[in-house]
Amino acid sequence: MNTALGAVSATFMSLTLVALAHPNATIRARAERLLRLLFRAR
């Protein structure tokens, strides 16, 4: 279970990093907000 959760969070992180490099500002802002929520939850 723990490894599956780790894989999911790793995939999510890489997807978010890709979104942060996205030329579209809306998608970038959304990814930034997701990252902030993620780190606040921890």
N, C-alpha and C positions, 0 to 999 in steps of 0.2 A: 504493500500500500504506500509506504513512504517513498519508494523509488518511483512509483507512478506519479506521485504528487511532485516529486523533484523534476521529473521529465516534463510534466505539464508546465511548471513554473519556468523552467529553462526555455521551453518553446515560447511561452508567453513573453519572456524577457527579450528573446531574439526578435520576435515579431514587433514588439514595442520599439526596439532599437531601429528596426527597418522603417517603422512608421515615423520615427523622429527624424530620419534622413529624407523623408518624403518631401517632394517639392510643394505639395498642397499644404497650406498653412493650417487649414481646418483639421486635417488628419494629424498634423504635428501637434497641435494644441490638445487634441483628444488623447493622443498617446502620452503627452506630458501629464495630463490630469490623471490618467490611469496609473502612471508611475507613482505620482504623489500619493494617491489612494493606497496603492500597494505598500509603499514604505510606511505609511501612517498606520496601516493595519498590523504591521509587525511589531 
